[in-house]
C-alpha cells in the first residue's frame, strides 16, 4: 500500500545480516524521462562499492535516492534496515516530512562534486557547524573532533584558513571531514574528483583510500578506474538506468562480460 503515487515494495530481507544498503526495484522518473529502471543493489557493512557508467546512466540519481535527496517513484531503499524516505502507519506508508527526512539523512554522509563550503567561515567552523547545530554536541567537543578529522585528512594546519585560501583538492578534503563529523554509518561520494585539476585528484583519492581501509561503508560514483581497482570490493556498471554488470574489480574491469561494459572501459585503456 502507498500514498503520493509511490509504489513501495517492502519484502523482508533475508535472515542473514542486514545489509547497510538494500535497494529493491528502484524506479525514478523526471517527467516523462525514466532515469532509474528497476535498480536492485545491496551493500554490506564495511564494503566499498564503486558505480561506473557513462553520463546519464543514473548513477548520481541513484546515490541521491539512497539518502532521499530524490524521492523514488517505486521500489524501496533501506539503510541498515530502515526504510528511507517513508514512514509506516498501519498498512500504509507516507512520505516523511522534511524535518523527519533531515533526521534520517544525518546518518548518511554525502560528498558532492562541488565542495559547498561556507565561504565566510573558517575550515574549523565549517566542520563544526552541523555537529553543533544538528547533533547538539558541545562546541568544545565539536572543535576537538574537527581538529582530529583535519589531521586525518592531512589538513591540520588549515583550521583557521578560509575556503578561498585552499586549493580544490584541499577544499574537497575539508568537505570529507565535514561529512565525517556527523558520524555517518554510510558515506556516499558523487564524483568527488570530477571538478578538480588532474594534479589534485590524487590527494582526495588518498583520503578516500584511508577511509576504506578504516572499514567505512562507501558507495562511490567515479570514473577513476585505478581507484576502483585498488579500493573497491565490488564494481557496478550502470547504463541506461539499469545495472548491466556487477562483480569484483577483476571480474568487471579486467574481464567484463557485457559488450556495453567492454565498450565503456575501452575509453580508459
C-alpha positions in Angstrom: 0.0 0.0 0.0 1.2 3.5 -0.6 0.4 7.2 -0.8 1.5 10.0 -3.1 1.7 7.7 -6.1 4.8 5.9 -4.9 4.6 2.1 -5.1 6.8 0.6 -2.4 8.0 -3.0 -2.3 8.9 -3.9 1.2 9.6 -7.6 1.0 11.5 -8.8 4.1 15.3 -9.0 4.0 16.8 -12.5 4.3 17.6 -13.7 7.8 21.3 -13.1 7.4 23.0 -9.9 8.5 21.1 -6.8 7.4 23.0 -5.1 4.6 23.9 -1.4 5.0 22.1 -0.6 1.8 19.3 -2.6 0.2 17.7 -1.2 -2.9 14.9 -3.2 -4.5 13.4 -2.4 -7.9 14.0 1.3 -7.6 12.4 3.4 -10.3 12.8 7.2 -10.7 11.3 9.5 -13.4 11.9 13.1 -14.2 8.8 14.0 -16.1 8.5 11.5 -19.0 12.1 10.5 -18.7 12.7 7.3 -16.7 16.2 7.6 -15.2 16.2 4.5 -13.0 14.6 1.4 -14.3 14.4 -1.1 -11.5 17.7 -1.0 -9.6 18.5 -3.9 -7.3 21.6 -3.5 -5.2 22.9 -4.5 -1.8 25.9 -3.0 0.0 27.3 -4.9 3.0 28.7 -3.2 6.1 32.3 -2.2 5.6 32.0 -2.7 1.8 33.2 -0.2 -0.8 31.1 -0.3 -3.9 32.0 1.8 -7.0 29.4 2.8 -9.5 30.7 3.2 -13.0 28.9 4.2 -16.2 28.5 6.9 -18.8 27.0 10.3 -18.1 23.2 10.0 -17.9 23.2 6.3 -16.8 21.5 7.1 -13.4 24.5 6.7 -11.1 24.2 10.1 -9.3 20.4 9.9 -9.2 20.6 6.6 -7.5 23.0 7.9 -5.0 20.6 10.8 -4.2 17.8 8.4 -3.8 19.7 6.4 -1.2 19.7 9.4 1.2 16.3 10.8 0.0 17.6 13.8 -1.8 15.4 12.5 -4.6 12.1 10.7 -4.0 11.8 7.3 -5.7 8.7 6.6 -7.7 8.5 2.9 -6.9 10.5 0.2 -5.2 12.2 0.7 -1.9 15.5 1.7 -0.3 16.6 0.5 3.2 19.7 1.7 5.0 20.6 -0.6 7.9 17.1 -2.0 7.8 15.4 1.4 7.9 13.0 2.4 5.1 14.3 5.6 3.5 12.0 8.5 2.8 8.9 7.0 4.2 7.1 6.1 7.5 4.7 3.3 8.0 1.3 3.8 9.5 -0.5 0.5 9.8 -0.7 -1.0 6.3 0.1 2.3 4.6 3.2 4.3 4.0 3.6 8.1 3.8 6.4 10.3 2.7 8.5 11.7 5.5 8.0 15.3 6.4 11.1 17.5 5.6 12.1 17.6 9.2 11.8 13.8 9.5 13.8 13.3 6.4 16.6 15.6 7.7 16.8 13.5 10.9 17.0 10.3 8.8 19.6 11.8 6.5 22.1 12.8 9.2 23.4 9.2 9.4 24.3 9.2 5.8 27.3 11.4 4.8 27.5 12.7 1.2 30.3 14.4 -0.7 29.4 16.1 -3.9 31.4 17.2 -7.0 31.5 20.7 -5.7 32.6 21.4 -2.2 29.7 23.6 -1.0 31.7 25.0 1.9 30.6 28.2 3.6 32.9 30.8 2.2 32.5 33.2 5.2 33.5 30.6 7.7 36.9 29.1 8.5 37.7 25.5 7.8 37.2 24.7 11.5 33.8 26.4 11.6 32.7 24.7 8.5 33.3 21.3 10.1 31.8 22.3 13.5 28.6 23.8 12.1 26.5 20.6 11.6 27.5 18.7 14.8 26.7 21.7 16.9 23.5 22.7 15.1 22.1 19.3 14.3 23.6 16.7 16.7 23.7 19.3 19.5 27.2 18.4 20.6 29.1 21.0 22.6 31.3 23.4 20.8 34.3 22.1 22.8 33.6 18.5 21.6 32.9 19.6 18.0 36.1 21.6 18.0 38.1 18.6 19.2 36.5 16.3 16.6 37.1 18.9 13.9 40.8 19.1 14.7 41.1 15.3 14.8 39.4 15.0 11.4 41.6 17.7 9.8 44.6 15.8 11.0 43.1 12.6 9.5 42.7 14.2 6.1 46.1 15.9 6.2 45.0 19.5 6.8 45.8 20.0 10.5 47.5 23.3 9.6 44.5 24.7 7.8 42.0 25.0 10.6 41.9 28.8 10.6 42.0 29.2 6.8 39.1 30.2 4.7 37.9 28.1 1.7 39.2 30.7 -0.8 42.7 30.2 0.6 42.6 26.5 -0.3 43.2 24.5 -3.4 40.3 22.5 -4.9 41.8 19.3 -3.5 42.1 20.8 -0.1 38.5 22.1 -0.2 37.2 18.6 -1.1 39.2 17.1 1.8 37.6 19.6 4.1 34.2 18.6 2.7 35.0 15.0 3.5 36.0 15.9 7.0 32.8 17.9 7.4 30.7 14.8 6.4 32.6 12.6 8.8 32.0 15.0 11.6 28.3 13.8 11.6 29.5 10.3 12.4 27.8 8.7 9.4 27.3 5.0 9.2 27.4 5.3 5.4 29.3 7.6 3.1 28.2 8.5 -0.5 30.6 10.1 -2.9 29.2 11.6 -6.1 32.2 12.0 -8.5 34.3 13.8 -5.8 37.2 14.4 -8.1 35.5 15.4 -11.3 35.7 19.2 -10.5 39.4 19.0 -9.7 42.5 19.7 -11.7 44.3 16.4 -12.5 47.2 17.1 -10.2 44.8 17.5 -7.3 42.9 14.3 -7.7 45.4 12.1 -6.0 45.2 13.8 -2.6 41.4 13.3 -2.4 41.6 9.7 -3.6 44.3 9.0 -0.9 41.9 10.3 1.8 39.2 8.0 0.4 41.6 5.1 0.4 42.3 5.7 4.1 38.6 5.7 4.9 38.1 2.5 3.1 41.0 0.8 5.0 39.3 2.0 8.2 36.2 0.0 7.4 33.8 2.8 6.4 30.9 1.6 4.2 31.2 3.6 1.0 29.1 3.9 -2.2 31.2 5.8 -4.8 30.3 7.2 -8.2 33.6 7.9 -10.0 35.4 7.5 -13.3 38.7 6.8 -11.5 39.3 3.3 -12.8 42.6 2.9 -10.9 40.8 3.8 -7.6 38.1 1.2 -8.3 40.7 -1.5 -9.0 42.6 -0.7 -5.8 39.9 0.0 -3.3 36.6 -1.4 -4.4 35.2 -4.6 -3.1 32.7 -4.6 -5.9 32.2 -2.6 -9.1 28.8 -2.0 -10.5 28.4 -0.8 -14.1 25.3 1.1 -15.0 23.9 2.1 -18.3 20.5 3.5 -19.3 19.2 3.4 -15.8 19.9 -0.2 -15.2 22.7 -2.3 -13.7 24.4 -4.0 -16.6 27.2 -5.8 -14.8 28.4 -6.3 -11.2 31.3 -8.2 -9.6 34.7 -7.9 -8.2 37.1 -5.3 -9.8 38.9 -8.1 -11.5 35.7 -9.5 -13.0 34.2 -6.2 -14.2 37.3 -4.2 -15.0 39.7 -6.9 -16.3 37.3 -9.4 -17.7 34.0 -7.7 -18.4 31.3 -10.0 -19.9 28.8 -7.4 -21.2 29.7 -5.7 -24.5 28.5 -2.4 -23.2 30.9 -2.6 -20.3 33.7 -3.5 -22.6 33.0 -0.6 -24.9 32.9 1.9 -21.9 36.1 0.6 -20.4 37.9 0.7 -23.8 37.9 4.5 -23.4 40.2 4.3 -20.4 42.7 1.8 -21.9 
